[in-house]
Amino acid sequence: MYHTKWKIYPKLTIYIIGICCKIIKLNLACIPAYNEESTIQDVVKKALPYVDKIIVCDDGSTDNTAKLAKEAGAIVISQKNQGYGAAITTLFEQARKEDAQIMVTLDGDGQHNPDQISLLIDTITTHNVDVVIGSRFLDDKTKAPGYRKTGIKIITSASNYGTNFKVSDSQSGFRAYSKDAIDAIHPTEQGMSVSTEILLKISNKGLSVAEVPITVSYEGDTSEEHSVSHGVSVLMNTLKYVSIKHPIKFYGIPGIALVIAGVVIGGIFLEAYLNDQTVFYGSLLASIVLFLLGAILTVTSIILFSMANLIRDRN
């Protein structure tokens, strides 16, 4: 009789623990940070009331970012400096290890308001969406610098072209992800264009997206010096991802147009040569260049289209 009870109770205990683990839902705030010692403590302390745990990825900071984040109550993961995207990738991996139900990402520089974390989490739980983006431009009340606002809108337009969404702020780092999204999204981009990469992965995986208006603060922002180069870099990477997803539109249609233009100009050259014995070397050169360039673009679109379909079928 004793042995029978001994066999039953451990199994019952394990079963109960398993049920409890499923009931407990872990919400994380994840903060990528690089040299944010002046703001990181305040961000962590303000975010603590809204989540169960805070993870800070210290991306090779040379100041006291990691130390101050720990003192404020965060768990800190330190890595060598690789870029914003690499930090986001690390945070996604940690969220999967923690079996988080919701992960909220926000910046460590104080631009995002931690008091709005609950707004993003409530949107996921109430409306049952996979990803919520905190948009700076949804109500068009954000007082962002003009150059920044214009740049973000250009990048967002390019990003929207490559996805099934029409978001107003594709570059916002203030986002919330459901468990399904956390498990499905595996970023690879190391730079700032990771925001666009994630949107394209969301679209490819068939995940749902919602936006909520947020407020931001640009006080103390020191990124203006490099804003143009950063913006161009993000735009080029965005176009790269868009071209891979829509190769026919991005390469094929322009390629066919160039081939047609080359043939037309070639026809004009031949007509002039046959009828008037006149050689227009400029027309001949233009015809050859346009035809070859168009042919290269067309072949590229076919190859990328075939590769994309092959990868999609394997997944």
N, C-alpha and C positions, 0 to 999 in steps of 0.2 A: 504493500500500500504506500509505503514511504517513497519507494522508487517511482511509482506512478505519478505522484504529486511532483516529484523533482523534475520529471520530464515535461510536465504540462506547464508549470509556472514560468520557467524561462521562456518558453515559446509565447506565452500570453504576454509576458513583459516586453518581449521584442516587438510583438504585434502592436501593443499600446504605444510604445516609443515611436514606431513607424507612423502611426496615425498622428501622433503629436507633431512629428517632424513635418508632415504634410500640412497640418493646420497652421503651424507657425510660418508666417510669410516675412522674409527678410528683405527690407528695403535699404538700398545702399545709395549714398551720395559719393560719386567718384570725381576726383579733382586732379587734372593734370597740372603740374606746377613746375616752373623754371624760374629761379631767382625771384620769388614772391614773398620775401621775408617781411615786407612792410604791410602785407594784406592777408597773408594766409591764415594767421591766427583768428582774425575777425571773421573770415569766411567760414572756417571750420566751426567756430563757436556758434555762429548764427544758423548754421545748417543742422547742427546736432539735434535740436528738438523735433525735426521733421522726418528723421530717418533712424534706422536701428544701428547703423554703422557708417563711418566715413573712411574711405580709402583715398589716400593722396599718393599719386605717382610722382615722385621727385625725379625729374628728367635731367639728372646731372647738375643740379644747382651748385653754385660755388659760394652761396651765402648760407644763412641759417634756416632756409625754408623747411628742411626735413625736421630739424630740432624743434622749431616753433610749432609745426603741424602736430607733432607727437604730444607736445605739452598742451596743446589745445584739445586733444582727445581723439585725434585721427590715427589710423593705422597707416604707416608710411612704407611704400615700396620704392626703393632707390635703384636707379639704373643709370648707366652712362648716357650723356646727352645724345639723343637720336632724333628728337623732333616731337612736335605735338601729336602727330599721327601715331608714332611709336608708343607714346604715353597712353593714348586712347586704346590702342591694341592691348597693352598690358592690363588696363583697367577692365576691358571686356573679359580677358582671360581670368582675372581675379574674381569677377562677378560670377563666372561659370563655376569656379572652384567653391565659391561661397553658396552656390545654388540660390542666388538672389531671385526674388520674384519681380522686383522692379529696380532698375539702376538709373539714377539721375546723374548726368554729367553737367558740370558747371566749371567755369574758369576760376583760377585762384587769384586773379588780379583785382577782384572786387567789382568787376563790371556787372556781373549778374547779382541779383538780389536773392539771397538764400530764402527769404520769407516767401518767395513764390514757388519754392519746391513743391509745396502742398498742392498748388494749382496744377502742376504737371502730373503729379501722382493721382490726384482726384480725377483728372481727365481720362487717364488710363483705366482706372477701376470703374468709373461711372459709365463711360462710353465704350469700354471693351475694345480699345484700339491697341495696336502694337507699339507704336512710336508716337511721342508727342514732342513737337518742336516749339520752343519758346521763341516767338517771332518778334523782332524789333520793329517790324514795318507793317504788321497786320492792321493796326489802326492808324498808321502813318503819323504817330505823335512823337516818335523817337527823335531827339535832337542830336543826331549823329553828324559828324563832320561831312560836308558835302562830297568831298573826294571819296570818302569811305562808303557813303550811301550809294553813290553812282556805281562804284566798283562792285559792290555786293549785288546790286540789281542786275548788272551785266552778267556776273557769274551765275546768279540765280536763274536768269533767262536761259543760259546755256545748259544748266543742270536740269531745268524743267523739260528742255527739249529731249533729254536722254532718259527721262523717267515718265511714269504714268501720272505723276503728281503735278500740281500747280501751286507750289509753296511760295511764300513771299520772302522767306529768309533761309536760303539753303546753307548758309555759312554759320548759322547760329550754333554755338557750342553748348547751349543750355537745352538739354534734351532729356527725355525719359524713355526708357526701353522696358517693355514687358519681358517676361521670362522667355517667351517664344522668340522675341527679337534678339535677346541676349544669346540664346543658343544658336540662332541662325546666322548672325552677323560675325564675320571674321575679317576685320580690316587688315590691309597689307601696306597701305600708303603710310609713309613716315612723316610727311609734311602736312601743311595746313589743308591740302586738298582731300584729306581723309573724310571731311564732312560731305563732300560730293560723292566720294567712293561709297560711303555708308548709304547714302540715299539711293544710289544705283543698285546696291545689294538689296536694300529694302524692296525696291521695285521688282528685282529679279526673283525674290523669294515670295512675292505676292503678299507682303505684310501691309497692314493698314497704317495710315498716317493722319494725324490731326495737328493743328496749330493753335496756340493760345497766345494772346498778346502779353508781352513782358516789358519791363522797364530796364534800362541799362544806364550805367554811369561811365562816362569816358574821362572822368577826372584822373589825372596822373598818367594818362595814356602817353606812352613814349614811342609808339610804333610808327609815327607819321614819317620819320626819316626813311623807312624802308617800305612804306605802304605801296608804292608803285611797283617795285620789284616783286614784292610778295603777291600783289594782286595779279600781275602778269603770270607769275609762276602758277598760282592757283587756277587761273583761267585756262592756261595751256594744259594743265593736268585734267581739268574738267572736260575740255574738248577731246582729250585723249580717251577718256572713259566714254564720252558720248559717241565718239567715232567708232569705238569697238562695239557698242551696243547697236548702233544704227549705221553699219558700214555702207549699205546700199544708198541711203539718203546722203551720207556724209562724203563718200568717195564715188559711188557708182553713178549717181545722177550728174554731178559735175564732170566726171570722167567721160560719160557719153556725150555731154554737151561739148566738151573740148574736142572729142573725136569728130563730131559733126562739123564743128567750126573748122577743124583742120582739113576735112574733106572739101568743104565749101571753098576755102581759100585755095586749096590745091586745084579745084575745078576752074577757078578764076585764072590761076597761073597757066593751066593747060590751054584754056581758051585763048588767052593772049598769045601764047607761044604758037599754037596751031594756026590761028587766023592772021596774026600780024607779025609772026616771027620775032616777037618781043619777049625777052627774058627778064622777068621781075624777080631778082634774087631774094629780095626781102619777102615777097609773097611765098616763094618756095621754102625759105627757111622757117617762116612763121607756120606754114602748113605742116612741115615735118615736126617741129617742136610741139605744136598743139596736138597733133595726132599721137605722137609718142607719149606725151604727158597724159593725155586722156586714156590711152590704152593702159598705161601703168596704173592709173587710179581705178579703172574698171576692173582690172585683174586683182588689184588689192582688195576691192570691195567684195569680190567673189570669194577670195581666200578667207577673209575675215568672217564673212557670212557663213561659210562652210564650217570654219573652226568654232564659231559661236554656237551653231546648231549642234555640233558634235559634243561640245562641252555640256550644253543644256541637256542633251539626251543622256549623257553619262550620269549627270546629277539627278 
